[in-house]
Amino acid sequence: MDGLPIWAPLLIFVVAVLYSSVGHGGASGYLAVLSLLAIPRAEMATTALALNILVAGTACLNFHRSNHLRLRLTWPLIVLSIPGALIGGAIYVPERVYSLLLAVALLAAAVRLSGLLNPLSREEKLRPLRLPAAVPLGGAIGLLSGIVGIGGGVFLSPVMILARWAGAKQVAATSACFIVVNSIAGLSSRMISHNADFGIVPALPLAAFAGGLIGSSLGARRFSSLALRRVLATVLVTAAVKLL
C-alpha cells in the first residue's frame, strides 16, 4: 500500500460511517475501495477483516449501550457461524470464483444499503426466531463470509428483516455482534493457514475507527441517511461490475 492516494482513507471513513450506522463493519465496502486500488487479493481480504473487527466492535458496543442487543436473538446465529468462518478462511478458491463471490457480496450490500429492503414498520408483527432455521443459516453465512473475507452482515441483515425476526435496531445490533465474531474467526483461520497478508497503513484503521464511532452513534441513537447509503450502494455496484 505504498503511495496510498489521499482519497483512499477518506473513502474508508465514509464507508465506516455509513455501514456502522446500520450495524455493519463495512468489509464489503473496504473490499470495493481496495479493489479500485488494485490491491493484491490476500492483502485485500486480511485488511478488510481487520478493519471490520475494529468498526463492527465499536458498533456492537454502541448498540449494546443503547439497549438494542438481544442475546437470545444473537446466539443461535453465531453458534455455527464461528466454525463456519474458521473453515471458510482456510479455503482457497480460484481467482475467478473469488471475484464472483465478492461481486455477489458487494451487490447484496448495495441492495441492503439502497433501502430496497426497508426496515420493519411499527405495524408489522415480529415473528419468533426458530432454531432449526437460524442455526444452519448462521453456519452457512459464516462459511461464505470466511471464504470471501467479510463478516457476513450484508447477508444476515436482509434475511432477518425479511423473516421479521426483529426490528431495525435489533437487527443492526445482532449483525454487529455476528460480524465481530466471524471476522475474528476468519482472520484467525487465514493466519493459521498462512493465507494472510497484512499491508495496513496507519491512516486506514484511524479513518475506519473514526467513521465507525460516528456512524454507530448516529445509528444507535438517531438515524442513518438513506440518500448517502444509496450513493455508497452505487459505488458498490460499480466495484461489483468491475470484478465481473
N, C-alpha and C positions, 0 to 999 in steps of 0.2 A: 504493500500500500504506500510505497514511497511516492512522494509528489502528489498526494491526495488533493484534488481540487476543493476549493473553499465551499462549493455548493453541496458537497457530499455530507459533511456534518450538519449543514442546515436542513437538508432533506431528512436525515436521520432524526433530527429534532422534531420536525413536522410529523414524521411517521409515528414517533413515540407519543406525541401529544394526542394524535387522532386515534391511534389504536388503544392506548391506555384508557381513553375516555369511555371505551366500551368493554374494558376488562381484558384486552388482548396485549400480548407482549410486543407484537409488531414484526415477528421474524419474516413473514412473507413480504412485508414492506421493505425490510432491510435487504432481503434477497433481491428484491426488484431493483433497489438502488445499486447494490453491488454488481448485479448482472449488467447494468448500464455502464459500469466502470470496467467490465471485462475482468473481474477478479477471478482467480482460479477457483474451481468448484469446491475443493476441500476447504479452502480458506473462507469461502462464502458461507458454507454451512456452519462451520465452527464459530465464526464471528457472529452470525445471526443468532445462534443458540445462546452464546454468552450475553449478547445484548438483550435477548429475550428474557433470560433469568433476571437480569437487573430491572428491566421495565415491568415485567409481569409481577415480580416480587413487590415492587413499590405499589402497583395497582392492587394487589391482593391485600396488602396492609391497609390501604386507604378504604377499600370497600368493606373490609372487616371492621375497621374503626367506625364506619357508618352503619354497622349492624346489618349488612346485606349478605354476609357469608352464612350459608346453611350447610353444616357438616353432613346432615342426613341426605342432602341433595348431592353432595360432592363426593363422598367416599365411594359409593357404588361405581362411579365413573372413573375413579383413579386406581381402583384396586388391581385391575388388569392392564391399565394403560402404562404403568411403570415398567413391568416386564416386557410389554409390547414395544415400548420405546427403546429399551435396552437391546432387544433383538433387532429392531429396525436400524438402530445406529451402527450395528456391526455388519449390516448387509451392504455389499457394494453392488450397485446396479449400473448397467451401461450408460454412457453419457446421454444417448437419445432417450432412454427410458426415464432417467433422472430429469431431463429437461421437460418431458411430457408431464411427469408427476408434479414438478414445480409449477408448470404453467396451469395445471388444474387447481393447485393450491392458491395461486395468485387470482385466478378467476373466481374461485369460491370466496376469497377475501373481498374481491371487488363487489360481488353480489351482496355480501353481508354489509359492507360499508355504504353501499349506494342507497340503502333503505328499501330495496325491493322486498326484503323480508322484514316487515315492520314489527316492532315490539308489540307485546300484548296490550290491548286496551283494557281499561278498567272493567269493562262489561264482560270480557271473556272469562270463562271459568277455567281455573287451573285443573290439571289432571295429576293424580299421584304418580310419582316416578316408580316404574316397575323394574325390579331387579333383573328378571330374565332378559329384559331388553337393554337396560342401562349397562350392566357389567360387560357383556360381549361388545357392545358399542364402544365403550371406553377402551377396551383392548385393541379393537380394530383401528381406531383413530390413533392410539399410541404407536402401533406398529407403523402405520403410514407416516406419522409425524417423524418418527425416528429415521426412516429412510430418507425423507425429503430434507430434514433439518429444520423443522419448525415445532412449535409447541402444540398445535392441533386445535387452537381456539377457533380458527376460521371454519373448521368442520363441525366442532361441537356446538357452538352458539346457534347456528341456523337450525340444527336438529332439535335442540332444546326449545327453541321458540316455536317451531312447527308442531312439536309434540305437546306444547303448552305445559311443560313441567315447572315453569317458574316465570316470574315477571322479569322485566328488563334488567333491573338492578341485581337481582339474584343470579340471573344468567351471567352477567358480567363478572360477578364475584366468583362464581364457580369456574368460569372459563379462566380467570386469572390464576386460581389455585391449580387447576388442571395443567395449565401451560408451564407453571414453575416446575412441578414435579416431572413432567415429561421432558422438559428442556434439560433438566439436570441429568435425568436418566439417559437421554440421547447423547448429550455431551460426554458423559462418563463412558458410555459404550464406545464412542469414537476414540477417546483417549486410550482405552484399554486395547482396542483393536488396531491402534496406530493409524487410524483413519482421520486424525485431527491435524489441522494445520492452522496455528494461530498467527494472525497478522494484524491484530488490532492496534491502532494508534490511539493515544490518549483522547484525542478530540472526539472519537466516536462514542465511547462509553459516557463521557461527560455530557455530550449532546443528548444521548438516549436517556440518561438519568434525569436531566433537567426536564426533558419532554414528558417522561413518564410521571414525574412528580406533579407537573402542572395538569396534564391530561386526566390522570386518575382522580385528582382532587375535584376537577370540574365534573367528571363523570359520576363520581360517588355522591357529590353534594349539590350539583347544579344541573348541567345539561351537556350534551355533545352537539356540535354543529353538523347538521345534515349536509349543508352546502359544501363545507370543507371536506367532509368524508367522501362526497361524490367526486370532488377533484382528485383525491387520493385514489379512488376507485378507477378513475380514468388512467392514472399513472400505472396502476397495477395491470390493467388490461393491455396497455401499451407494452409493458415488460413481458407479459404472457405471450403476446403476438410475436415479439422479438425472439423469445425462446422457441416458439413453434416454427 
